[in-house]
């Protein structure tokens, strides 16, 4: 059995890590380089970095910050925000990322998933999905709609159908980010996470809503998720990563041991 992964998320706006609730009312909380180094030293399995306003502002990602973070950590590093072409992806990889997270750009141009997979391998391509609850219907049989541009723009796409299409095109991993749960500390949307996980052959990451270690444990229960994004619970020091990992291990989750890192 593959070990489950704990992935701190750095949402970056204007060069600072920021945190909000349901993608709104964000406040700046720290320096992304220092925070990435701190989580690396604590035993994070990966780091994900999102330039959260790049897509909405229709600009490229802040590559100099990506490069500074990459020099400080020696674990997988996924980067997303405003990526619209293979050239954008290549620039992020050359700046030091191991994985590319695509979201709004992939919805507008699904072929970018296949292009990225052909150029760099499916293992590099993470399809990040912002999902919002909708009443189940013929249009949204999964009960969730894909939205883009930081939750600002509905797409009319059903979350499960888009997940399956993304994998068919070459995405090697999916990140399911519940806007309804984001920043609420009420726990992940396990229903849509499990529905998608059972329908695709690639790893699925739960994102949005972790408020206590129990929520992360629930995300890993019954194979709902292969990895979990954490933000608020680690950003504010409530549950350091070593304590979170000890809790998960004590509850039977296969997890990588926290180790001393230089």
MARLUMKE-956801 format. One record per residue (C-alpha): residue number from 1; residue in three letters; x, y, z. Coordinates in nm, 3 decimals, padded with zeros to 5 digits, always signed. Example, Ala and Ser with C-alpha at 12.3 -4.5 7.8 and 13.67 -1.06 7.14 Angstrom:
<r pos="1" code="ALA" c1="+01.230" c2="-00.450" c3="+00.780"/>
<r pos="2" code="SER" c1="+01.367" c2="-00.106" c3="+00.714"/>
//
This chain:
<r pos="1" code="UNK" c1="+00.000" c2="+00.000" c3="+00.000"/>
<r pos="2" code="UNK" c1="+00.131" c2="+00.343" c3="-00.092"/>
<r pos="3" code="UNK" c1="+00.180" c2="+00.582" c3="+00.197"/>
<r pos="4" code="UNK" c1="-00.071" c2="+00.865" c3="+00.224"/>
<r pos="5" code="UNK" c1="+00.066" c2="+01.215" c3="+00.170"/>
<r pos="6" code="UNK" c1="+00.030" c2="+01.537" c3="+00.369"/>
<r pos="7" code="UNK" c1="+00.060" c2="+01.841" c3="+00.141"/>
<r pos="8" code="UNK" c1="+00.068" c2="+02.194" c3="+00.283"/>
<r pos="9" code="UNK" c1="-00.081" c2="+02.445" c3="+00.042"/>
<r pos="10" code="UNK" c1="+00.062" c2="+02.791" c3="-00.014"/>
<r pos="11" code="UNK" c1="-00.196" c2="+03.018" c3="-00.177"/>
<r pos="12" code="UNK" c1="+00.010" c2="+03.314" c3="-00.294"/>
<r pos="13" code="UNK" c1="-00.116" c2="+03.662" c3="-00.379"/>
<r pos="14" code="UNK" c1="+00.120" c2="+03.952" c3="-00.454"/>
<r pos="15" code="UNK" c1="+00.414" c2="+03.747" c3="-00.329"/>
<r pos="16" code="UNK" c1="+00.257" c2="+03.663" c3="+00.011"/>
<r pos="17" code="UNK" c1="+00.084" c2="+03.351" c3="+00.139"/>
<r pos="18" code="UNK" c1="-00.281" c2="+03.433" c3="+00.194"/>
<r pos="19" code="UNK" c1="-00.580" c2="+03.251" c3="+00.343"/>
<r pos="20" code="UNK" c1="-00.952" c2="+03.311" c3="+00.316"/>
<r pos="21" code="UNK" c1="-01.284" c2="+03.133" c3="+00.344"/>
<r pos="22" code="UNK" c1="-01.449" c2="+02.998" c3="+00.027"/>
<r pos="23" code="UNK" c1="-01.192" c2="+03.194" c3="-00.177"/>
<r pos="24" code="UNK" c1="-01.307" c2="+03.526" c3="-00.023"/>
<r pos="25" code="UNK" c1="-01.183" c2="+03.780" c3="+00.235"/>
<r pos="26" code="UNK" c1="-00.823" c2="+03.667" c3="+00.210"/>
<r pos="27" code="UNK" c1="-00.564" c2="+03.796" c3="+00.455"/>
<r pos="28" code="UNK" c1="-00.187" c2="+03.775" c3="+00.415"/>
<r pos="29" code="UNK" c1="-00.022" c2="+03.542" c3="+00.664"/>
<r pos="30" code="UNK" c1="+00.342" c2="+03.499" c3="+00.566"/>
<r pos="31" code="UNK" c1="+00.633" c2="+03.466" c3="+00.329"/>
<r pos="32" code="UNK" c1="+00.603" c2="+03.165" c3="+00.093"/>
<r pos="33" code="UNK" c1="+00.976" c2="+03.089" c3="+00.095"/>
<r pos="34" code="UNK" c1="+01.003" c2="+03.081" c3="+00.474"/>
<r pos="35" code="UNK" c1="+00.679" c2="+02.885" c3="+00.512"/>
<r pos="36" code="UNK" c1="+00.777" c2="+02.627" c3="+00.250"/>
<r pos="37" code="UNK" c1="+01.112" c2="+02.574" c3="+00.426"/>
<r pos="38" code="UNK" c1="+00.934" c2="+02.539" c3="+00.761"/>
<r pos="39" code="UNK" c1="+00.695" c2="+02.273" c3="+00.630"/>
<r pos="40" code="UNK" c1="+00.978" c2="+02.089" c3="+00.457"/>
<r pos="41" code="UNK" c1="+01.170" c2="+02.075" c3="+00.786"/>
<r pos="42" code="UNK" c1="+00.856" c2="+01.957" c3="+00.968"/>
<r pos="43" code="UNK" c1="+00.819" c2="+01.656" c3="+00.738"/>
<r pos="44" code="UNK" c1="+00.570" c2="+01.758" c3="+00.468"/>
<r pos="45" code="UNK" c1="+00.553" c2="+01.501" c3="+00.189"/>
<r pos="46" code="UNK" c1="+00.499" c2="+01.763" c3="-00.081"/>
<r pos="47" code="UNK" c1="+00.434" c2="+02.135" c3="-00.115"/>
<r pos="48" code="UNK" c1="+00.179" c2="+02.290" c3="-00.347"/>
<r pos="49" code="UNK" c1="+00.205" c2="+02.655" c3="-00.452"/>
<r pos="50" code="UNK" c1="-00.089" c2="+02.834" c3="-00.615"/>
<r pos="51" code="UNK" c1="-00.061" c2="+03.185" c3="-00.758"/>
<r pos="52" code="UNK" c1="-00.429" c2="+03.238" c3="-00.684"/>
<r pos="53" code="UNK" c1="-00.489" c2="+03.557" c3="-00.883"/>
<r pos="54" code="UNK" c1="-00.285" c2="+03.476" c3="-01.195"/>
<r pos="55" code="UNK" c1="-00.576" c2="+03.326" c3="-01.390"/>
<r pos="56" code="UNK" c1="-00.827" c2="+03.595" c3="-01.301"/>
<r pos="57" code="UNK" c1="-00.570" c2="+03.869" c3="-01.376"/>
<r pos="58" code="UNK" c1="-00.474" c2="+03.690" c3="-01.699"/>
<r pos="59" code="UNK" c1="-00.102" c2="+03.703" c3="-01.627"/>
<r pos="60" code="UNK" c1="+00.182" c2="+03.456" c3="-01.586"/>
<r pos="61" code="UNK" c1="+00.287" c2="+03.298" c3="-01.260"/>
<r pos="62" code="UNK" c1="+00.545" c2="+03.466" c3="-01.033"/>
<r pos="63" code="UNK" c1="+00.843" c2="+03.257" c3="-01.142"/>
<r pos="64" code="UNK" c1="+01.099" c2="+03.426" c3="-00.920"/>
<r pos="65" code="UNK" c1="+00.906" c2="+03.322" c3="-00.609"/>
<r pos="66" code="UNK" c1="+00.872" c2="+02.967" c3="-00.744"/>
<r pos="67" code="UNK" c1="+01.249" c2="+02.953" c3="-00.795"/>
<r pos="68" code="UNK" c1="+01.320" c2="+03.078" c3="-00.442"/>
<r pos="69" code="UNK" c1="+01.089" c2="+02.817" c3="-00.290"/>
<r pos="70" code="UNK" c1="+01.241" c2="+02.538" c3="-00.502"/>
<r pos="71" code="UNK" c1="+01.589" c2="+02.621" c3="-00.370"/>
<r pos="72" code="UNK" c1="+01.472" c2="+02.570" c3="-00.011"/>
<r pos="73" code="UNK" c1="+01.293" c2="+02.235" c3="-00.029"/>
<r pos="74" code="UNK" c1="+01.386" c2="+01.887" c3="-00.144"/>
<r pos="75" code="UNK" c1="+01.049" c2="+01.720" c3="-00.176"/>
<r pos="76" code="UNK" c1="+00.800" c2="+01.718" c3="-00.465"/>
<r pos="77" code="UNK" c1="+00.680" c2="+02.069" c3="-00.541"/>
<r pos="78" code="UNK" c1="+00.364" c2="+02.137" c3="-00.743"/>
<r pos="79" code="UNK" c1="+00.292" c2="+02.480" c3="-00.890"/>
<r pos="80" code="UNK" c1="-00.022" c2="+02.625" c3="-01.045"/>
<r pos="81" code="UNK" c1="-00.188" c2="+02.950" c3="-01.143"/>
<r pos="82" code="UNK" c1="-00.227" c2="+03.115" c3="-01.482"/>
<r pos="83" code="UNK" c1="-00.071" c2="+02.831" c3="-01.682"/>
<r pos="84" code="UNK" c1="-00.212" c2="+02.838" c3="-02.034"/>
<r pos="85" code="UNK" c1="+00.049" c2="+02.673" c3="-02.259"/>
<r pos="86" code="UNK" c1="+00.324" c2="+02.414" c3="-02.274"/>
<r pos="87" code="UNK" c1="+00.570" c2="+02.703" c3="-02.267"/>
<r pos="88" code="UNK" c1="+00.419" c2="+02.821" c3="-01.936"/>
<r pos="89" code="UNK" c1="+00.453" c2="+02.468" c3="-01.799"/>
<r pos="90" code="UNK" c1="+00.814" c2="+02.441" c3="-01.912"/>
<r pos="91" code="UNK" c1="+00.901" c2="+02.770" c3="-01.745"/>
<r pos="92" code="UNK" c1="+00.758" c2="+02.648" c3="-01.413"/>
<r pos="93" code="UNK" c1="+00.950" c2="+02.319" c3="-01.434"/>
<r pos="94" code="UNK" c1="+01.271" c2="+02.502" c3="-01.520"/>
<r pos="95" code="UNK" c1="+01.212" c2="+02.725" c3="-01.216"/>
<r pos="96" code="UNK" c1="+01.227" c2="+02.414" c3="-00.997"/>
<r pos="97" code="UNK" c1="+00.882" c2="+02.257" c3="-00.977"/>
<r pos="98" code="UNK" c1="+00.835" c2="+01.882" c3="-01.018"/>
<r pos="99" code="UNK" c1="+00.465" c2="+01.896" c3="-01.099"/>
<r pos="100" code="UNK" c1="+00.238" c2="+02.134" c3="-01.286"/>
<r pos="101" code="UNK" c1="-00.109" c2="+02.207" c3="-01.151"/>
<r pos="102" code="UNK" c1="-00.355" c2="+02.321" c3="-01.415"/>
<r pos="103" code="UNK" c1="-00.708" c2="+02.438" c3="-01.350"/>
<r pos="104" code="UNK" c1="-00.882" c2="+02.727" c3="-01.527"/>
<r pos="105" code="UNK" c1="-00.653" c2="+02.704" c3="-01.830"/>
<r pos="106" code="UNK" c1="-00.739" c2="+02.336" c3="-01.874"/>
<r pos="107" code="UNK" c1="-01.113" c2="+02.403" c3="-01.868"/>
<r pos="108" code="UNK" c1="-01.074" c2="+02.671" c3="-02.136"/>
<r pos="109" code="UNK" c1="-00.842" c2="+02.453" c3="-02.344"/>
<r pos="110" code="UNK" c1="-00.861" c2="+02.084" c3="-02.244"/>
<r pos="111" code="UNK" c1="-00.601" c2="+01.991" c3="-02.505"/>
<r pos="112" code="UNK" c1="-00.335" c2="+02.152" c3="-02.282"/>
<r pos="113" code="UNK" c1="-00.364" c2="+01.846" c3="-02.057"/>
<r pos="114" code="UNK" c1="-00.268" c2="+01.613" c3="-02.343"/>
<r pos="115" code="UNK" c1="+00.003" c2="+01.851" c3="-02.464"/>
<r pos="116" code="UNK" c1="+00.158" c2="+01.870" c3="-02.118"/>
<r pos="117" code="UNK" c1="+00.142" c2="+01.494" c3="-02.069"/>
<r pos="118" code="UNK" c1="+00.312" c2="+01.433" c3="-02.403"/>
<r pos="119" code="UNK" c1="+00.583" c2="+01.691" c3="-02.333"/>
<r pos="120" code="UNK" c1="+00.662" c2="+01.610" c3="-01.970"/>
<r pos="121" code="UNK" c1="+00.483" c2="+01.287" c3="-01.877"/>
<r pos="122" code="UNK" c1="+00.149" c2="+01.233" c3="-01.705"/>
<r pos="123" code="UNK" c1="+00.323" c2="+01.212" c3="-01.367"/>
<r pos="124" code="UNK" c1="+00.392" c2="+01.588" c3="-01.397"/>
<r pos="125" code="UNK" c1="+00.034" c2="+01.689" c3="-01.472"/>
<r pos="126" code="UNK" c1="-00.205" c2="+01.753" c3="-01.184"/>
<r pos="127" code="UNK" c1="-00.557" c2="+01.854" c3="-01.282"/>
<r pos="128" code="UNK" c1="-00.680" c2="+02.080" c3="-01.003"/>
<r pos="129" code="UNK" c1="-01.058" c2="+02.114" c3="-00.989"/>
<r pos="130" code="UNK" c1="-01.251" c2="+02.385" c3="-00.806"/>
<r pos="131" code="UNK" c1="-01.590" c2="+02.231" c3="-00.736"/>
<r pos="132" code="UNK" c1="-01.910" c2="+02.377" c3="-00.594"/>
<r pos="133" code="UNK" c1="-02.222" c2="+02.193" c3="-00.480"/>
<r pos="134" code="UNK" c1="-02.526" c2="+02.197" c3="-00.709"/>
<r pos="135" code="UNK" c1="-02.857" c2="+02.007" c3="-00.681"/>
<r pos="136" code="UNK" c1="-02.806" c2="+01.676" c3="-00.865"/>
<r pos="137" code="UNK" c1="-02.955" c2="+01.697" c3="-01.212"/>
<r pos="138" code="UNK" c1="-02.900" c2="+01.576" c3="-01.566"/>
<r pos="139" code="UNK" c1="-02.643" c2="+01.854" c3="-01.606"/>
<r pos="140" code="UNK" c1="-02.472" c2="+01.779" c3="-01.274"/>
<r pos="141" code="UNK" c1="-02.524" c2="+01.411" c3="-01.191"/>
<r pos="142" code="UNK" c1="-02.239" c2="+01.421" c3="-00.940"/>
<r pos="143" code="UNK" c1="-02.400" c2="+01.709" c3="-00.752"/>
<r pos="144" code="UNK" c1="-02.099" c2="+01.932" c3="-00.814"/>
<r pos="145" code="UNK" c1="-02.010" c2="+02.187" c3="-01.082"/>
<r pos="146" code="UNK" c1="-01.660" c2="+02.284" c3="-01.188"/>
<r pos="147" code="UNK" c1="-01.589" c2="+02.655" c3="-01.145"/>
<r pos="148" code="UNK" c1="-01.280" c2="+02.854" c3="-01.244"/>
<r pos="149" code="UNK" c1="-01.101" c2="+03.184" c3="-01.190"/>
<r pos="150" code="UNK" c1="-01.081" c2="+03.141" c3="-00.815"/>
<r pos="151" code="UNK" c1="-01.443" c2="+03.035" c3="-00.788"/>
<r pos="152" code="UNK" c1="-01.569" c2="+03.336" c3="-00.982"/>
<r pos="153" code="UNK" c1="-01.680" c2="+03.170" c3="-01.306"/>
<r pos="154" code="UNK" c1="-01.921" c2="+02.874" c3="-01.339"/>
<r pos="155" code="UNK" c1="-01.847" c2="+02.640" c3="-01.629"/>
<r pos="156" code="UNK" c1="-02.157" c2="+02.421" c3="-01.661"/>
<r pos="157" code="UNK" c1="-01.928" c2="+02.115" c3="-01.636"/>
<r pos="158" code="UNK" c1="-02.010" c2="+01.826" c3="-01.405"/>
<r pos="159" code="UNK" c1="-01.721" c2="+01.750" c3="-01.168"/>
<r pos="160" code="UNK" c1="-01.715" c2="+01.374" c3="-01.223"/>
<r pos="161" code="UNK" c1="-01.737" c2="+01.401" c3="-01.601"/>
<r pos="162" code="UNK" c1="-01.456" c2="+01.658" c3="-01.606"/>
<r pos="163" code="UNK" c1="-01.238" c2="+01.441" c3="-01.381"/>
<r pos="164" code="UNK" c1="-01.280" c2="+01.145" c3="-01.614"/>
<r pos="165" code="UNK" c1="-01.212" c2="+01.360" c3="-01.919"/>
<r pos="166" code="UNK" c1="-00.898" c2="+01.503" c3="-01.758"/>
<r pos="167" code="UNK" c1="-00.761" c2="+01.157" c3="-01.687"/>
<r pos="168" code="UNK" c1="-00.844" c2="+01.042" c3="-02.040"/>
<r pos="169" code="UNK" c1="-00.646" c2="+01.337" c3="-02.175"/>
<r pos="170" code="UNK" c1="-00.342" c2="+01.250" c3="-01.964"/>
<r pos="171" code="UNK" c1="-00.366" c2="+01.399" c3="-01.614"/>
<r pos="172" code="UNK" c1="-00.168" c2="+01.180" c3="-01.375"/>
<r pos="173" code="UNK" c1="-00.330" c2="+01.311" c3="-01.058"/>
<r pos="174" code="UNK" c1="-00.646" c2="+01.501" c3="-00.957"/>
<r pos="175" code="UNK" c1="-00.691" c2="+01.758" c3="-00.681"/>
<r pos="176" code="UNK" c1="-01.054" c2="+01.805" c3="-00.574"/>
<r pos="177" code="UNK" c1="-01.087" c2="+02.146" c3="-00.410"/>
<r pos="178" code="UNK" c1="-01.428" c2="+02.206" c3="-00.252"/>
<r pos="179" code="UNK" c1="-01.510" c2="+02.576" c3="-00.258"/>
<r pos="180" code="UNK" c1="-01.801" c2="+02.518" c3="-00.019"/>
<r pos="181" code="UNK" c1="-01.561" c2="+02.378" c3="+00.241"/>
<r pos="182" code="UNK" c1="-01.254" c2="+02.595" c3="+00.171"/>
<r pos="183" code="UNK" c1="-01.133" c2="+02.764" c3="+00.489"/>
<r pos="184" code="UNK" c1="-01.440" c2="+02.658" c3="+00.689"/>
<r pos="185" code="UNK" c1="-01.259" c2="+02.394" c3="+00.900"/>
<r pos="186" code="UNK" c1="-01.568" c2="+02.172" c3="+00.867"/>
<r pos="187" code="UNK" c1="-01.387" c2="+01.887" c3="+00.694"/>
<r pos="188" code="UNK" c1="-01.339" c2="+01.784" c3="+00.332"/>
<r pos="189" code="UNK" c1="-01.627" c2="+01.716" c3="+00.095"/>
<r pos="190" code="UNK" c1="-01.580" c2="+01.341" c3="+00.117"/>
<r pos="191" code="UNK" c1="-01.879" c2="+01.257" c3="-00.099"/>
<r pos="192" code="UNK" c1="-01.742" c2="+01.409" c3="-00.420"/>
<r pos="193" code="UNK" c1="-01.383" c2="+01.310" c3="-00.333"/>
<r pos="194" code="UNK" c1="-01.479" c2="+00.944" c3="-00.294"/>
<r pos="195" code="UNK" c1="-01.708" c2="+00.948" c3="-00.599"/>
<r pos="196" code="UNK" c1="-01.425" c2="+01.070" c3="-00.819"/>
<r pos="197" code="UNK" c1="-01.160" c2="+00.849" c3="-00.656"/>
<r pos="198" code="UNK" c1="-01.368" c2="+00.537" c3="-00.727"/>
<r pos="199" code="UNK" c1="-01.417" c2="+00.640" c3="-01.090"/>
<r pos="200" code="UNK" c1="-01.058" c2="+00.715" c3="-01.198"/>
<r pos="201" code="UNK" c1="-00.736" c2="+00.510" c3="-01.199"/>
<r pos="202" code="UNK" c1="-00.506" c2="+00.793" c3="-01.081"/>
<r pos="203" code="UNK" c1="-00.432" c2="+00.935" c3="-00.732"/>
<r pos="204" code="UNK" c1="-00.684" c2="+01.182" c3="-00.592"/>
<r pos="205" code="UNK" c1="-00.603" c2="+01.464" c3="-00.350"/>
<r pos="206" code="UNK" c1="-00.866" c2="+01.596" c3="-00.107"/>
<r pos="207" code="UNK" c1="-00.861" c2="+01.973" c3="-00.064"/>
<r pos="208" code="UNK" c1="-01.067" c2="+02.234" c3="+00.118"/>
<r pos="209" code="UNK" c1="-01.199" c2="+02.224" c3="+00.472"/>
<r pos="210" code="UNK" c1="-00.950" c2="+02.049" c3="+00.703"/>
<r pos="211" code="UNK" c1="-00.993" c2="+02.186" c3="+01.055"/>
<r pos="212" code="UNK" c1="-00.859" c2="+01.909" c3="+01.276"/>
<r pos="213" code="UNK" c1="-00.665" c2="+01.581" c3="+01.241"/>
<r pos="214" code="UNK" c1="-00.989" c2="+01.379" c3="+01.237"/>
<r pos="215" code="UNK" c1="-01.083" c2="+01.540" c3="+00.906"/>
<r pos="216" code="UNK" c1="-00.758" c2="+01.422" c3="+00.746"/>
<r pos="217" code="UNK" c1="-00.814" c2="+01.073" c3="+00.885"/>
<r pos="218" code="UNK" c1="-01.164" c2="+01.072" c3="+00.736"/>
<r pos="219" code="UNK" c1="-01.025" c2="+01.174" c3="+00.398"/>
<r pos="220" code="UNK" c1="-00.798" c2="+00.869" c3="+00.399"/>
<r pos="221" code="UNK" c1="-01.064" c2="+00.626" c3="+00.523"/>
<r pos="222" code="UNK" c1="-01.190" c2="+00.365" c3="+00.276"/>
<r pos="223" code="UNK" c1="-00.957" c2="+00.493" c3="+00.005"/>
<r pos="224" code="UNK" c1="-01.139" c2="+00.824" c3="-00.043"/>
<r pos="225" code="UNK" c1="-00.814" c2="+01.012" c3="-00.104"/>
<r pos="226" code="UNK" c1="-00.450" c2="+00.930" c3="-00.164"/>
<r pos="227" code="UNK" c1="-00.329" c2="+01.264" c3="-00.028"/>
<r pos="228" code="UNK" c1="-00.468" c2="+01.560" c3="+00.163"/>
<r pos="229" code="UNK" c1="-00.408" c2="+01.931" c3="+00.123"/>
<r pos="230" code="UNK" c1="-00.373" c2="+02.113" c3="+00.455"/>
<r pos="231" code="UNK" c1="-00.366" c2="+02.489" c3="+00.505"/>
<r pos="232" code="UNK" c1="-00.537" c2="+02.659" c3="+00.799"/>
<r pos="233" code="UNK" c1="-00.463" c2="+02.383" c3="+01.050"/>
<r pos="234" code="UNK" c1="-00.088" c2="+02.407" c3="+00.985"/>
<r pos="235" code="UNK" c1="-00.058" c2="+02.776" c3="+00.893"/>
<r pos="236" code="UNK" c1="-00.175" c2="+02.891" c3="+01.236"/>
<r pos="237" code="UNK" c1="+00.025" c2="+02.631" c3="+01.430"/>
<r pos="238" code="UNK" c1="-00.278" c2="+02.445" c3="+01.562"/>
<r pos="239" code="UNK" c1="-00.159" c2="+02.104" c3="+01.443"/>
<r pos="240" code="UNK" c1="+00.208" c2="+02.084" c3="+01.339"/>
<r pos="241" code="UNK" c1="+00.280" c2="+01.826" c3="+01.071"/>
<r pos="242" code="UNK" c1="+00.471" c2="+01.588" c3="+01.305"/>
<r pos="243" code="UNK" c1="+00.173" c2="+01.578" c3="+01.544"/>
<r pos="244" code="UNK" c1="-00.068" c2="+01.527" c3="+01.255"/>
<r pos="245" code="UNK" c1="+00.139" c2="+01.237" c3="+01.124"/>
<r pos="246" code="UNK" c1="+00.162" c2="+01.076" c3="+01.469"/>
<r pos="247" code="UNK" c1="-00.216" c2="+01.095" c3="+01.500"/>
<r pos="248" code="UNK" c1="-00.270" c2="+00.936" c3="+01.159"/>
<r pos="249" code="UNK" c1="-00.018" c2="+00.659" c3="+01.225"/>
<r pos="250" code="UNK" c1="-00.178" c2="+00.583" c3="+01.563"/>
<r pos="251" code="UNK" c1="-00.509" c2="+00.543" c3="+01.379"/>
<r pos="252" code="UNK" c1="-00.375" c2="+00.292" c3="+01.130"/>
<r pos="253" code="UNK" c1="-00.290" c2="+00.516" c3="+00.834"/>
<r pos="254" code="UNK" c1="+00.019" c2="+00.422" c3="+00.633"/>
<r pos="255" code="UNK" c1="+00.215" c2="+00.747" c3="+00.648"/>
<r pos="256" code="UNK" c1="+00.576" c2="+00.844" c3="+00.588"/>
<r pos="257" code="UNK" c1="+00.761" c2="+00.895" c3="+00.915"/>
<r pos="258" code="UNK" c1="+00.868" c2="+01.248" c3="+01.000"/>
<r pos="259" code="UNK" c1="+01.243" c2="+01.272" c3="+00.969"/>
<r pos="260" code="UNK" c1="+01.509" c2="+01.526" c3="+01.049"/>
<r pos="261" code="UNK" c1="+01.577" c2="+01.741" c3="+00.746"/>
<r pos="262" code="UNK" c1="+01.867" c2="+01.982" c3="+00.695"/>
//
